[in-house]
Amino acid sequence: MSKEPIRVLQVIGRMDRGGIETMIMNLYRNIDREKVQFDFLAHYGREAAYNDEIRALGGRIYEMPALKDETNVYYWRIFDYIKALKKFFKEHKEYKVVHCHMTNTASIYMPIAKKNGVTCCISHSHNTRGKAGLLGVVTDILQKPIYKHATDMFACSEAAKKWFYPEEMVKSGKVKVVPNAVDADKFRYNPEKRTEMREQLDLGDNLVVCCVARFRPEKNQTFLIDVLREMLKVRDDVVFVFAGDGPCEEEVKAKAKEYGIEEHTRFLGMRPDVPDILQAADAFALASLWEGLPVTGIEAQASGLHCVVSDGVTDEMNAIDMVEYISLKAPIDTWSKRLIAAASQPRKDTYEEIKAAGYDIHTTAPWLQEFYLNKHGESKE
């Protein structure tokens, strides 16, 4: 009889097509699932985009009581949450390794997990800034004790490491940077696929700028509508393609309509074919107020696109010297000029460069797999 794989519990908000979730799925698809299986402790209480694939790969999905509704209003049913956590970890003693991506309540579930036999609690920082307002204050308070409960500490970038963990932890070398790697081969520039996708999206010979991101306040897509309007003053063949969904989508659409430029936009919603969509573009843009290390930025470079992004994005996104950073306070025509210049750059196959920079999933996944096995006492070493 073959040996059962160890099971690692990934604690996450909801497995939709966001940057963190896509990174986890990249890892999940590329580990040896006969040795390591992922299960998911999810929140918010509804089906998500990746759930069917997770089940098909052999993963299990468990739901915790929702702490907020679909409008992001928090209920703070904290006692129900704690009760559910205690019940879950008491009933599931198979987990020795818990990978904690949902950091705002990690100081609650980590101690409960450890009390019930979990020997490895990994905290993973994916951001470089907290939420705004009272919610941000509460979240910061909840996150501060995490390092005391974590047995291992990860961050997606140097900036995410320095923001999230105490200075003494950072200086001690105890925090490991785990890059947001992608399956670079799937994003390789393909002229035939580019032609096919431009026809499918009715893009013609237009200059196409792509933004792949959830529509959330920190992603700041309304700013890109201002940039689009400025670019149209210079040339009338510009189209912005937005892939993603979220609470701010209607606001962005309304701004494009207010300016009378909606015909120069494509809102594709949440899509499973991001590698193909990027083929259709000429440049990539992000106007985020802050970022940890955006997976979509690495994907864009893996597809051979030059990128223009805000200075709120970590320097580490510039994996292969194809990213230009511009302040959100810079004149809007600066953004316009830089994006037009980026779109004029020749497209090339960047697969080997992404791989050499350490952002290919086939490097990261084996390392993390061995890390999990070692923490579970199953390492081959």
C-alpha positions, 0 to 999 in steps of 0.5 A: 500500500502506498503511503498517504501524502502529508496534508498541509492546511492553507488558511485563506480568506476565499479562493478567488482569483486574487494574487495570493490565491493564484500564487497558492494555486501555482504551488499546488499544481506543481508540488508532488501531490503524492507527497504533499496535499493542500487543504483549505480553511476558508472564510466568508462562506461561499463558493469561490473560483478555484474551489472546483479545481482544488477538489479535483486535485484532491484538496478539501475545503473547510469553511469558518463562520463569515466575519464580514458580508459581501459589502465588506461590513464586518459583523465581528461574530468573534465568539462564533468564530473562536468556537468553530476554530476550536471544534475544527482543530479538535476534530482534525488532528491530522494537521501538523503544518498550517500555512497562514495567509489570512493574517488579520485573525492569525493571532486567534487561530494560531494558538488554537491550532498549536494547542491541538497538536499543530507543530508548524505555524507559518505566518506569511506576509503578502502586503506592505501596508495595512487597511485604512480607517478603524478597520486598519487599526483593529487589524494592526492590533490583531496582527502584532502578536503573530510573530510570537505564535508563528514557528516560521515566518515568510514574506513575499518580498523584502518590503512585505517582510520589513512592514509586517515583522519586528525589526529584530526579527528581520535583522535576525534572518528568521524571516524567509522571502518566498517569491510570488512565482508563476508558471513561466512557461504558460506565459511565454510570448506567442504571436499566434495566440496574440492574434487570436486573442486580439480578434476575440476581444475585438481589439483590432490594431489598437494600442492595448494596455492591460491591468489584471487586478481585483477592483478594490480601493488599493488597486486604484483603477479609477486613476487609470481611467484618468490616464486613458483619457490623457493618452487619448489626447495623443492618439485615438487608438488606445484601449484599456483592458481590465481583468478582475472583479470586486466592489469598485468595478462599477465606480471605474466603469462609471468614470469611463462613461462620465468621460465618454471613453467607455468604448475604449475600455474592456471589462472582462471580469474574473477570467481563468485565461489571464496568460492568453489575455496578456498576449493581446496587450502591448503594455501592462499598468498598475496604479496601486496605492500599495502592493506586497509583490503583485503576481500579475506583475511577474506574469506580465513580464513573463509574457514579455510586456513592459510595465508602468506601475506606481511607486506604491508597488515594491521594487522587487516586481522589477524582476527582469528590468522591464518595470518603470515606477512613477509616482501617483503625484506625477503629472498625468501626462507623464503616465501617458507618455511612459505607457505609450513608450512602454507599448512601443517596446519590442515583445520578446520571449522572457522565459529564461530571464524569469527563470534565472531571476527565481520567479519560476514556480518549478524552482519555488514549488520543490523548495516549499514541498521539501520545507513542508516535509521537513516540518512534518518529519518526513524529509528525505534528508 
